[in-house]
Amino acid sequence: LRRDSFNQRLLQVALEGARAAGAEVTLISLAEYELPLMNQNLEARDGLPANARKLKDLFLAHQGLLLACPEYNGSITPLLKNTLDWVSRPDGKEPGLKPYNGKVVGLVSASAGKLGGLRGLRHVREVLNVLGCLVLPEQFALAGADQAFDGQGLLMDDRSRQQAQAVATRLAMTVKALGSIK
């Protein structure tokens, strides 16, 4: 949600790899899909929030997800966890986990710290596995992100750029390969 987010910058870099591999990309920001805190009492009273339904539809329409995941205190952010929880809820149109079943996911992270958000990616991976996603073993965590981008928001280190793009390229290639298997 933060303006000038390191993870948003890294996601833009990584997506170049997906596009180069022929993927059609829909870029979203969770800031555009405000959701209340997941609460089954609220859900029972009001049903699935409209933005959760919009996100479910987006997830259903796409074969892969590339997530840029900030790390908060060594773990998954509350925003991402809350979003994943709401999207997993059944709402009468399909089973709750359908938006995740067989979804291929690539993970990247950026942090000013020395591990680049790596600890949080472990938790994101665990949650996505429980939801039924195929999380790629390749991932990229950009350490020192506060010094990694130039004034235009471009990643300065060629090796880091290639590693981030490689995750998205692998995602696109895996989605394409699995798409041919019906």
Sequence and secondary structure as in RCSB ss.txt:
>XXXX:A:sequence
LRRDSFNQRLLQVALEGARAAGAEVTLISLAEYELPLMNQNLEARDGLPANARKLKDLFLAHQGLLLACPEYNGS
ITPLLKNTLDWVSRPDGKEPGLKPYNGKVVGLVSASAGKLGGLRGLRHVREVLNVLGCLVLPEQFALAGADQAFD
GQGLLMDDRSRQQAQAVATRLAMTVKALGSIK
>XXXX:A:secstr
  TT HHHHHHHHHHHHHHHTT       GGGS      HHHHHHH S HHHHHHHHHHHH SEEEEE   BTTB
  HHHHHHHHHHTS  SSS TTTTTTT EEEEEEE SSSSTTHHHHHHHHHHHHHHT EEEEEEEEETTGGGTB 
TTS B  HHHHHHHHHHHHHHHHHHHHHHT  
